[in-house]
Every structure is written in structure tokens, then in C-alpha cells.
């Protein structure tokens, strides 16, 4: 049986936590930040987690 390969795109975007959830960096915080309020930028800074509906799909892409 060959080794299972990790999806390269997924390994760059997701990190598995100790509880088994997948953490990722959210969108909308790269540029044009001067238009956004402090409140919005502060909320974008916090961690984002994969929704439970998509959890199995992400887990399949990251077998290790």
C-alpha cells in the first residue's frame, strides 16, 4: 500500500490543534486596511476554525 500524500495547498493553510480542530488564517486582512475600522481589524485577527460540516474534507486532505 503506497503512502498517503498530504495535499500541499491544505498544509499551507490549515494547522491541526491539540483538540483535533483545524485552525486557519481568515481573509480580508492583507490590504486596504485603512478603510476598515479598528473593531473589524481586531476581529479579523482572532483565530478561525473549520466548520464541522467541512471538517471531514479537511481531515482527508491532511492525513498525517
Secondary structure as GFF3:
##gff-version 3
##sequence-region A 1 64
A	DSSP	alpha_helix	8	13	.	.	.	ID=ss1
A	DSSP	beta_strand	14	16	.	.	.	ID=ss2
A	DSSP	beta_strand	22	24	.	.	.	ID=ss3
A	DSSP	alpha_helix	38	45	.	.	.	ID=ss4
A	DSSP	beta_strand	48	49	.	.	.	ID=ss5
A	DSSP	alpha_helix	55	61	.	.	.	ID=ss6
###
